[in-house]
Amino acid sequence: MKGDKIWEAIKELFPGAQEGVPMARYTTFKIGGPAKYFVSIKSVDELQQALALALKHSLNYFMFGGGSNMLVADEGFDGMAIKIEMNAYSVADDTVVADAGVVTAILTRAAIDAGLTGFEWGIGVPGTIGGAVRGNAGAFGGEMKDVVESAEALVDGEVHTFSNAECKFRYRHSIFKENGGIVVGVTLKLKPDAERGGVKKMMEYLDKRNKTQPKGAASTGCIFKNYEFPPKVDQPLADAPFLETMRAKSVPEEFLTKKRISAGWLIEQVGMKGAKVGGAEVSAAHGNFIVNSGHATAADVRTLIVNSKEKVAGKFGIDLEEEIQYIGF
Ligand SMILES: Cc1cc2nc3c(=O)[nH]c(=O)nc-3n(C[C@H](O)[C@H](O)[C@H](O)COP(=O)(O)OP(=O)(O)OC[C@H]3O[C@@H](n4cnc5c(N)ncnc54)[C@H](O)[C@@H]3O)c2cc1C
């Protein structure tokens, strides 16, 4: 907009920047109102410049990769959306080096084609490798923590290298959720696949996904983290009463042994599977997915989330925690 000093500064730095961009275009949920300003960045240098600009003008910003793990408010975002579009990668020996904006599935395929194993599970994880590192994405027993050798991230304006241990990976968590670091690159260490079974494994994983996840509908993957037993429950003395309560509520032994209860199962138990609000529906195929039938709003999705949380808390005394990130709420 003419006369908007911030917009003029953005345009000067990023001639391709846009105003009022509907985030629904950039999220797998196909939901989300307009970002006031929108820039795509193609290098660490550009990212640093965008962040410096935001700081200088006290401008709110958020950054994203594939938009496959977030819910953007219907009102949009009053600030700058920064899309990470650094897309270079290389594979040499057993090592894959990639920019944060590389699509995870592309990297999986490249690793398989190079005769490497250990990352086949990444084929069905939408979004970018930067987003996958931040959330320690995982599937079929594999997690980023098993394959990351190191990650480079921008923290307080400077690029730092984090070893695997320094990434502090745990279930759907990394240090970058704590320090706000923006992952700019990652190095994966894989293993040579003497049997060359990667393509077969990949196809099996895709097949399993097709059988257990809603097909063809827009979603943002699992809404909630599976419920992990609180640390004190790991102590033998604290275990007994907790397990007793869970058994009384018919929680399957399989979950009690793993000390992790499937969020999808909990949602199904409270009768939310198939529940609809507006254009949003808790998937009948997978209780932890909400699907957009085409005209869902973020408010519809939020209502389903709140209802699910309340019902699970009411019946099981368990507070489900969102895996997805809220933007603009
Ligand atoms: C159909 C479907 C299936 C899915 N299956 C799985 C699955 O099996 N396993 C799984 O773990 N996830 C799954 N997901 C969720 C999602 O794909 C992953 O969480 C993915 O890694 C998110 O990456 P992204 O680039 O899309 O992140 P975005 O949605 O773009 O961003 C998510 C969050 O990460 C932050 N972020 C993004 N990029 C970076 C970066 N470079 N540095 C720091 N922070 C960053 C954003 O600010 C935001 O807070 C699924 C999603 C869908 C839609």
PDBQT file of the ligand as one rigid body, heavy atoms in Angstrom, charges set to zero:
ROOT
HETATM    1  C1  LIG A 401      -1.253 -35.763   5.370  1.00  0.00    +0.000 C 
HETATM    2  C2  LIG A 401      -0.198 -35.444   6.396  1.00  0.00    +0.000 A 
HETATM    3  C3  LIG A 401       0.530 -36.470   6.969  1.00  0.00    +0.000 A 
HETATM    4  C4  LIG A 401       1.505 -36.189   7.926  1.00  0.00    +0.000 A 
HETATM    5  N1  LIG A 401       2.212 -37.225   8.456  1.00  0.00    +0.000 NA
HETATM    6  C5  LIG A 401       3.178 -36.963   9.359  1.00  0.00    +0.000 A 
HETATM    7  C6  LIG A 401       3.957 -38.027   9.916  1.00  0.00    +0.000 A 
HETATM    8  O1  LIG A 401       3.796 -39.195   9.579  1.00  0.00    +0.000 OA
HETATM    9  N2  LIG A 401       4.891 -37.715  10.838  1.00  0.00    +0.000 N 
HETATM   10  C7  LIG A 401       5.116 -36.429  11.241  1.00  0.00    +0.000 A 
HETATM   11  O2  LIG A 401       5.987 -36.208  12.091  1.00  0.00    +0.000 OA
HETATM   12  N3  LIG A 401       4.399 -35.406  10.731  1.00  0.00    +0.000 NA
HETATM   13  C8  LIG A 401       3.445 -35.635   9.807  1.00  0.00    +0.000 A 
HETATM   14  N4  LIG A 401       2.717 -34.603   9.287  1.00  0.00    +0.000 N 
HETATM   15  C9  LIG A 401       2.938 -33.225   9.785  1.00  0.00    +0.000 C 
HETATM   16  C10 LIG A 401       3.969 -32.429   8.962  1.00  0.00    +0.000 C 
HETATM   17  O3  LIG A 401       4.084 -32.951   7.673  1.00  0.00    +0.000 OA
HETATM   18  C11 LIG A 401       5.337 -32.422   9.617  1.00  0.00    +0.000 C 
HETATM   19  O4  LIG A 401       5.241 -31.881  10.902  1.00  0.00    +0.000 OA
HETATM   20  C12 LIG A 401       6.355 -31.625   8.783  1.00  0.00    +0.000 C 
HETATM   21  O5  LIG A 401       7.643 -31.968   9.174  1.00  0.00    +0.000 OA
HETATM   22  C13 LIG A 401       6.159 -30.117   8.875  1.00  0.00    +0.000 C 
HETATM   23  O6  LIG A 401       7.029 -29.486   7.947  1.00  0.00    +0.000 OA
HETATM   24  P1  LIG A 401       6.601 -28.139   7.219  1.00  0.00    +0.000 P 
HETATM   25  O7  LIG A 401       7.744 -27.658   6.427  1.00  0.00    +0.000 OA
HETATM   26  O8  LIG A 401       5.331 -28.333   6.473  1.00  0.00    +0.000 OA
HETATM   27  O9  LIG A 401       6.333 -27.213   8.469  1.00  0.00    +0.000 OA
HETATM   28  P2  LIG A 401       5.349 -25.951   8.475  1.00  0.00    +0.000 P 
HETATM   29  O10 LIG A 401       3.945 -26.421   8.564  1.00  0.00    +0.000 OA
HETATM   30  O11 LIG A 401       5.696 -25.031   7.381  1.00  0.00    +0.000 OA
HETATM   31  O12 LIG A 401       5.736 -25.283   9.849  1.00  0.00    +0.000 OA
HETATM   32  C14 LIG A 401       5.379 -25.927  11.053  1.00  0.00    +0.000 C 
HETATM   33  C15 LIG A 401       6.093 -25.230  12.213  1.00  0.00    +0.000 C 
HETATM   34  O13 LIG A 401       7.486 -25.409  12.042  1.00  0.00    +0.000 OA
HETATM   35  C16 LIG A 401       8.133 -24.155  11.921  1.00  0.00    +0.000 C 
HETATM   36  N5  LIG A 401       9.164 -24.303  10.888  1.00  0.00    +0.000 N 
HETATM   37  C17 LIG A 401       9.008 -24.606   9.576  1.00  0.00    +0.000 A 
HETATM   38  N6  LIG A 401      10.201 -24.631   8.957  1.00  0.00    +0.000 NA
HETATM   39  C18 LIG A 401      11.122 -24.348   9.908  1.00  0.00    +0.000 A 
HETATM   40  C19 LIG A 401      12.535 -24.190   9.905  1.00  0.00    +0.000 A 
HETATM   41  N7  LIG A 401      13.251 -24.324   8.790  1.00  0.00    +0.000 N 
HETATM   42  N8  LIG A 401      13.150 -23.875  11.068  1.00  0.00    +0.000 NA
HETATM   43  C20 LIG A 401      12.447 -23.714  12.215  1.00  0.00    +0.000 A 
HETATM   44  N9  LIG A 401      11.108 -23.823  12.279  1.00  0.00    +0.000 NA
HETATM   45  C21 LIG A 401      10.457 -24.143  11.142  1.00  0.00    +0.000 A 
HETATM   46  C22 LIG A 401       7.064 -23.150  11.530  1.00  0.00    +0.000 C 
HETATM   47  O14 LIG A 401       7.384 -21.859  12.004  1.00  0.00    +0.000 OA
HETATM   48  C23 LIG A 401       5.838 -23.726  12.232  1.00  0.00    +0.000 C 
HETATM   49  O15 LIG A 401       5.812 -23.320  13.581  1.00  0.00    +0.000 OA
HETATM   50  C24 LIG A 401       1.750 -34.847   8.318  1.00  0.00    +0.000 A 
HETATM   51  C25 LIG A 401       1.027 -33.807   7.710  1.00  0.00    +0.000 A 
HETATM   52  C26 LIG A 401       0.067 -34.098   6.756  1.00  0.00    +0.000 A 
HETATM   53  C27 LIG A 401      -0.679 -32.975   6.105  1.00  0.00    +0.000 C 
ENDROOT
TORSDOF 0
